[in-house]
Amino acid sequence: MDEPTVPTAGMTISVRTRQDVVVVDPERFLATAREAFRELYPDIPEADVAEHVRDVPDAVFVLLERFGELAGEAPDGLSSAGELKRVVFDDPLQLKDYGCFLPADPFALPPDTSERP
């Protein structure tokens, strides 16, 4: 049986998440993202919403901002294709420690850390 992980002052808890979704209805996907944008920014004129949510990256970031995730209860136009979360304890460098220059792969697991899938 594994020993319990007890919280300690200064402990770093890092959560790495992967969410895969499949676009099943491109028009509905963009419409859902534009509706989410309107909810987030109600003062933006309706005529300008399409300019703010023009493509897939715009839509993904708006949906993440509005719903916090894409997998699980996938927004309209998307189908969830799986989700994975990994918790890592005591990563030697926190993201803020890198400043403006993130490592090549900020999602890479550090060597010799405790982790739980």
PyMOL CGO cylinders between C-alpha atoms (Angstrom):
from pymol import cmd
from pymol.cgo import CYLINDER

trace = [
    CYLINDER, 0.00, 0.00, 0.00, 1.29, 3.46, -0.93, 0.3, 1, 1, 1, 1, 1, 1,
    CYLINDER, 1.29, 3.46, -0.93, 2.15, 5.90, 1.80, 0.3, 1, 1, 1, 1, 1, 1,
    CYLINDER, 2.15, 5.90, 1.80, -0.25, 8.86, 1.89, 0.3, 1, 1, 1, 1, 1, 1,
    CYLINDER, -0.25, 8.86, 1.89, 1.06, 12.12, 0.48, 0.3, 1, 1, 1, 1, 1, 1,
    CYLINDER, 1.06, 12.12, 0.48, 0.80, 14.64, 3.28, 0.3, 1, 1, 1, 1, 1, 1,
    CYLINDER, 0.80, 14.64, 3.28, 0.72, 18.34, 2.37, 0.3, 1, 1, 1, 1, 1, 1,
    CYLINDER, 0.72, 18.34, 2.37, 3.70, 20.37, 3.51, 0.3, 1, 1, 1, 1, 1, 1,
    CYLINDER, 3.70, 20.37, 3.51, 4.38, 24.10, 3.48, 0.3, 1, 1, 1, 1, 1, 1,
    CYLINDER, 4.38, 24.10, 3.48, 6.02, 25.00, 0.17, 0.3, 1, 1, 1, 1, 1, 1,
    CYLINDER, 6.02, 25.00, 0.17, 4.84, 21.83, -1.62, 0.3, 1, 1, 1, 1, 1, 1,
    CYLINDER, 4.84, 21.83, -1.62, 4.26, 22.38, -5.34, 0.3, 1, 1, 1, 1, 1, 1,
    CYLINDER, 4.26, 22.38, -5.34, 1.25, 20.62, -6.87, 0.3, 1, 1, 1, 1, 1, 1,
    CYLINDER, 1.25, 20.62, -6.87, 1.27, 20.65, -10.65, 0.3, 1, 1, 1, 1, 1, 1,
    CYLINDER, 1.27, 20.65, -10.65, -1.71, 19.47, -12.73, 0.3, 1, 1, 1, 1, 1, 1,
    CYLINDER, -1.71, 19.47, -12.73, -1.10, 18.57, -16.36, 0.3, 1, 1, 1, 1, 1, 1,
    CYLINDER, -1.10, 18.57, -16.36, -4.24, 18.17, -18.46, 0.3, 1, 1, 1, 1, 1, 1,
    CYLINDER, -4.24, 18.17, -18.46, -4.92, 16.88, -21.95, 0.3, 1, 1, 1, 1, 1, 1,
    CYLINDER, -4.92, 16.88, -21.95, -8.35, 17.20, -23.52, 0.3, 1, 1, 1, 1, 1, 1,
    CYLINDER, -8.35, 17.20, -23.52, -9.08, 15.79, -26.93, 0.3, 1, 1, 1, 1, 1, 1,
    CYLINDER, -9.08, 15.79, -26.93, -12.20, 16.76, -28.85, 0.3, 1, 1, 1, 1, 1, 1,
    CYLINDER, -12.20, 16.76, -28.85, -13.38, 16.16, -32.41, 0.3, 1, 1, 1, 1, 1, 1,
    CYLINDER, -13.38, 16.16, -32.41, -15.17, 18.81, -34.44, 0.3, 1, 1, 1, 1, 1, 1,
    CYLINDER, -15.17, 18.81, -34.44, -18.42, 17.16, -35.56, 0.3, 1, 1, 1, 1, 1, 1,
    CYLINDER, -18.42, 17.16, -35.56, -20.25, 20.28, -36.72, 0.3, 1, 1, 1, 1, 1, 1,
    CYLINDER, -20.25, 20.28, -36.72, -17.91, 23.13, -37.72, 0.3, 1, 1, 1, 1, 1, 1,
    CYLINDER, -17.91, 23.13, -37.72, -20.67, 25.73, -38.05, 0.3, 1, 1, 1, 1, 1, 1,
    CYLINDER, -20.67, 25.73, -38.05, -22.20, 24.85, -34.67, 0.3, 1, 1, 1, 1, 1, 1,
    CYLINDER, -22.20, 24.85, -34.67, -18.73, 24.86, -33.08, 0.3, 1, 1, 1, 1, 1, 1,
    CYLINDER, -18.73, 24.86, -33.08, -18.07, 28.44, -34.21, 0.3, 1, 1, 1, 1, 1, 1,
    CYLINDER, -18.07, 28.44, -34.21, -21.62, 29.53, -33.33, 0.3, 1, 1, 1, 1, 1, 1,
    CYLINDER, -21.62, 29.53, -33.33, -21.22, 28.11, -29.81, 0.3, 1, 1, 1, 1, 1, 1,
    CYLINDER, -21.22, 28.11, -29.81, -17.88, 29.89, -29.39, 0.3, 1, 1, 1, 1, 1, 1,
    CYLINDER, -17.88, 29.89, -29.39, -19.39, 33.17, -30.57, 0.3, 1, 1, 1, 1, 1, 1,
    CYLINDER, -19.39, 33.17, -30.57, -22.28, 32.79, -28.14, 0.3, 1, 1, 1, 1, 1, 1,
    CYLINDER, -22.28, 32.79, -28.14, -19.76, 32.14, -25.34, 0.3, 1, 1, 1, 1, 1, 1,
    CYLINDER, -19.76, 32.14, -25.34, -17.88, 35.29, -26.41, 0.3, 1, 1, 1, 1, 1, 1,
    CYLINDER, -17.88, 35.29, -26.41, -21.11, 37.32, -26.19, 0.3, 1, 1, 1, 1, 1, 1,
    CYLINDER, -21.11, 37.32, -26.19, -21.67, 35.98, -22.65, 0.3, 1, 1, 1, 1, 1, 1,
    CYLINDER, -21.67, 35.98, -22.65, -18.13, 36.90, -21.63, 0.3, 1, 1, 1, 1, 1, 1,
    CYLINDER, -18.13, 36.90, -21.63, -18.11, 40.31, -23.33, 0.3, 1, 1, 1, 1, 1, 1,
    CYLINDER, -18.11, 40.31, -23.33, -21.69, 41.60, -23.51, 0.3, 1, 1, 1, 1, 1, 1,
    CYLINDER, -21.69, 41.60, -23.51, -20.55, 45.15, -24.34, 0.3, 1, 1, 1, 1, 1, 1,
    CYLINDER, -20.55, 45.15, -24.34, -18.96, 44.13, -27.65, 0.3, 1, 1, 1, 1, 1, 1,
    CYLINDER, -18.96, 44.13, -27.65, -21.37, 44.95, -30.51, 0.3, 1, 1, 1, 1, 1, 1,
    CYLINDER, -21.37, 44.95, -30.51, -22.95, 41.91, -32.16, 0.3, 1, 1, 1, 1, 1, 1,
    CYLINDER, -22.95, 41.91, -32.16, -21.50, 42.93, -35.52, 0.3, 1, 1, 1, 1, 1, 1,
    CYLINDER, -21.50, 42.93, -35.52, -17.96, 42.65, -34.10, 0.3, 1, 1, 1, 1, 1, 1,
    CYLINDER, -17.96, 42.65, -34.10, -18.28, 39.22, -32.50, 0.3, 1, 1, 1, 1, 1, 1,
    CYLINDER, -18.28, 39.22, -32.50, -17.40, 37.31, -35.71, 0.3, 1, 1, 1, 1, 1, 1,
    CYLINDER, -17.40, 37.31, -35.71, -14.20, 39.36, -35.97, 0.3, 1, 1, 1, 1, 1, 1,
    CYLINDER, -14.20, 39.36, -35.97, -13.18, 38.31, -32.47, 0.3, 1, 1, 1, 1, 1, 1,
    CYLINDER, -13.18, 38.31, -32.47, -13.96, 34.60, -33.03, 0.3, 1, 1, 1, 1, 1, 1,
    CYLINDER, -13.96, 34.60, -33.03, -12.70, 33.97, -36.56, 0.3, 1, 1, 1, 1, 1, 1,
    CYLINDER, -12.70, 33.97, -36.56, -11.10, 30.54, -36.46, 0.3, 1, 1, 1, 1, 1, 1,
    CYLINDER, -11.10, 30.54, -36.46, -10.36, 27.41, -34.44, 0.3, 1, 1, 1, 1, 1, 1,
    CYLINDER, -10.36, 27.41, -34.44, -7.75, 28.92, -32.06, 0.3, 1, 1, 1, 1, 1, 1,
    CYLINDER, -7.75, 28.92, -32.06, -10.07, 31.88, -31.29, 0.3, 1, 1, 1, 1, 1, 1,
    CYLINDER, -10.07, 31.88, -31.29, -12.98, 29.51, -30.66, 0.3, 1, 1, 1, 1, 1, 1,
    CYLINDER, -12.98, 29.51, -30.66, -10.97, 27.14, -28.46, 0.3, 1, 1, 1, 1, 1, 1,
    CYLINDER, -10.97, 27.14, -28.46, -9.62, 29.92, -26.24, 0.3, 1, 1, 1, 1, 1, 1,
    CYLINDER, -9.62, 29.92, -26.24, -13.05, 31.52, -25.85, 0.3, 1, 1, 1, 1, 1, 1,
    CYLINDER, -13.05, 31.52, -25.85, -14.63, 28.19, -24.96, 0.3, 1, 1, 1, 1, 1, 1,
    CYLINDER, -14.63, 28.19, -24.96, -11.86, 27.47, -22.46, 0.3, 1, 1, 1, 1, 1, 1,
    CYLINDER, -11.86, 27.47, -22.46, -12.31, 30.89, -20.92, 0.3, 1, 1, 1, 1, 1, 1,
    CYLINDER, -12.31, 30.89, -20.92, -16.08, 30.45, -20.67, 0.3, 1, 1, 1, 1, 1, 1,
    CYLINDER, -16.08, 30.45, -20.67, -16.35, 26.77, -19.67, 0.3, 1, 1, 1, 1, 1, 1,
    CYLINDER, -16.35, 26.77, -19.67, -12.89, 25.94, -18.31, 0.3, 1, 1, 1, 1, 1, 1,
    CYLINDER, -12.89, 25.94, -18.31, -12.58, 22.82, -20.44, 0.3, 1, 1, 1, 1, 1, 1,
    CYLINDER, -12.58, 22.82, -20.44, -13.54, 21.28, -23.76, 0.3, 1, 1, 1, 1, 1, 1,
    CYLINDER, -13.54, 21.28, -23.76, -13.80, 17.59, -22.91, 0.3, 1, 1, 1, 1, 1, 1,
    CYLINDER, -13.80, 17.59, -22.91, -16.39, 16.13, -20.56, 0.3, 1, 1, 1, 1, 1, 1,
    CYLINDER, -16.39, 16.13, -20.56, -19.58, 17.98, -21.40, 0.3, 1, 1, 1, 1, 1, 1,
    CYLINDER, -19.58, 17.98, -21.40, -18.23, 19.10, -24.76, 0.3, 1, 1, 1, 1, 1, 1,
    CYLINDER, -18.23, 19.10, -24.76, -19.73, 22.33, -26.14, 0.3, 1, 1, 1, 1, 1, 1,
    CYLINDER, -19.73, 22.33, -26.14, -22.05, 22.05, -29.14, 0.3, 1, 1, 1, 1, 1, 1,
    CYLINDER, -22.05, 22.05, -29.14, -20.28, 21.12, -32.35, 0.3, 1, 1, 1, 1, 1, 1,
    CYLINDER, -20.28, 21.12, -32.35, -17.63, 19.10, -30.53, 0.3, 1, 1, 1, 1, 1, 1,
    CYLINDER, -17.63, 19.10, -30.53, -17.45, 15.49, -29.39, 0.3, 1, 1, 1, 1, 1, 1,
    CYLINDER, -17.45, 15.49, -29.39, -15.28, 14.53, -26.45, 0.3, 1, 1, 1, 1, 1, 1,
    CYLINDER, -15.28, 14.53, -26.45, -12.48, 12.15, -27.46, 0.3, 1, 1, 1, 1, 1, 1,
    CYLINDER, -12.48, 12.15, -27.46, -10.92, 11.70, -24.04, 0.3, 1, 1, 1, 1, 1, 1,
    CYLINDER, -10.92, 11.70, -24.04, -9.34, 13.50, -21.16, 0.3, 1, 1, 1, 1, 1, 1,
    CYLINDER, -9.34, 13.50, -21.16, -6.28, 12.82, -19.07, 0.3, 1, 1, 1, 1, 1, 1,
    CYLINDER, -6.28, 12.82, -19.07, -5.07, 14.57, -15.94, 0.3, 1, 1, 1, 1, 1, 1,
    CYLINDER, -5.07, 14.57, -15.94, -1.80, 13.93, -14.21, 0.3, 1, 1, 1, 1, 1, 1,
    CYLINDER, -1.80, 13.93, -14.21, -0.86, 15.34, -10.82, 0.3, 1, 1, 1, 1, 1, 1,
    CYLINDER, -0.86, 15.34, -10.82, 2.82, 15.87, -10.06, 0.3, 1, 1, 1, 1, 1, 1,
    CYLINDER, 2.82, 15.87, -10.06, 4.16, 16.82, -6.65, 0.3, 1, 1, 1, 1, 1, 1,
    CYLINDER, 4.16, 16.82, -6.65, 7.23, 18.96, -6.01, 0.3, 1, 1, 1, 1, 1, 1,
    CYLINDER, 7.23, 18.96, -6.01, 8.10, 19.87, -9.58, 0.3, 1, 1, 1, 1, 1, 1,
    CYLINDER, 8.10, 19.87, -9.58, 11.51, 21.52, -9.12, 0.3, 1, 1, 1, 1, 1, 1,
    CYLINDER, 11.51, 21.52, -9.12, 10.51, 24.65, -11.09, 0.3, 1, 1, 1, 1, 1, 1,
    CYLINDER, 10.51, 24.65, -11.09, 7.11, 26.32, -10.98, 0.3, 1, 1, 1, 1, 1, 1,
    CYLINDER, 7.11, 26.32, -10.98, 5.90, 27.93, -14.19, 0.3, 1, 1, 1, 1, 1, 1,
    CYLINDER, 5.90, 27.93, -14.19, 6.41, 31.39, -12.69, 0.3, 1, 1, 1, 1, 1, 1,
    CYLINDER, 6.41, 31.39, -12.69, 10.09, 30.55, -12.12, 0.3, 1, 1, 1, 1, 1, 1,
    CYLINDER, 10.09, 30.55, -12.12, 10.67, 30.54, -15.89, 0.3, 1, 1, 1, 1, 1, 1,
    CYLINDER, 10.67, 30.54, -15.89, 9.58, 34.16, -16.31, 0.3, 1, 1, 1, 1, 1, 1,
    CYLINDER, 9.58, 34.16, -16.31, 8.94, 35.04, -19.94, 0.3, 1, 1, 1, 1, 1, 1,
    CYLINDER, 8.94, 35.04, -19.94, 10.93, 32.09, -21.31, 0.3, 1, 1, 1, 1, 1, 1,
    CYLINDER, 10.93, 32.09, -21.31, 9.09, 28.82, -20.83, 0.3, 1, 1, 1, 1, 1, 1,
    CYLINDER, 9.09, 28.82, -20.83, 10.95, 25.56, -21.37, 0.3, 1, 1, 1, 1, 1, 1,
    CYLINDER, 10.95, 25.56, -21.37, 10.63, 23.82, -24.74, 0.3, 1, 1, 1, 1, 1, 1,
    CYLINDER, 10.63, 23.82, -24.74, 8.00, 21.46, -23.27, 0.3, 1, 1, 1, 1, 1, 1,
    CYLINDER, 8.00, 21.46, -23.27, 6.32, 22.90, -20.17, 0.3, 1, 1, 1, 1, 1, 1,
    CYLINDER, 6.32, 22.90, -20.17, 4.18, 19.74, -19.94, 0.3, 1, 1, 1, 1, 1, 1,
    CYLINDER, 4.18, 19.74, -19.94, 7.15, 17.36, -19.69, 0.3, 1, 1, 1, 1, 1, 1,
    CYLINDER, 7.15, 17.36, -19.69, 7.32, 15.41, -16.49, 0.3, 1, 1, 1, 1, 1, 1,
    CYLINDER, 7.32, 15.41, -16.49, 10.35, 16.21, -14.36, 0.3, 1, 1, 1, 1, 1, 1,
    CYLINDER, 10.35, 16.21, -14.36, 12.63, 13.29, -13.50, 0.3, 1, 1, 1, 1, 1, 1,
    CYLINDER, 12.63, 13.29, -13.50, 12.16, 11.55, -10.16, 0.3, 1, 1, 1, 1, 1, 1,
    CYLINDER, 12.16, 11.55, -10.16, 8.92, 13.21, -9.05, 0.3, 1, 1, 1, 1, 1, 1,
    CYLINDER, 8.92, 13.21, -9.05, 5.96, 11.64, -7.35, 0.3, 1, 1, 1, 1, 1, 1,
    CYLINDER, 5.96, 11.64, -7.35, 2.97, 11.49, -9.64, 0.3, 1, 1, 1, 1, 1, 1,
    CYLINDER, 2.97, 11.49, -9.64, -0.54, 10.11, -9.68, 0.3, 1, 1, 1, 1, 1, 1,
    CYLINDER, -0.54, 10.11, -9.68, -2.50, 9.66, -12.90, 0.3, 1, 1, 1, 1, 1, 1,
]
cmd.load_cgo(trace, "trace")
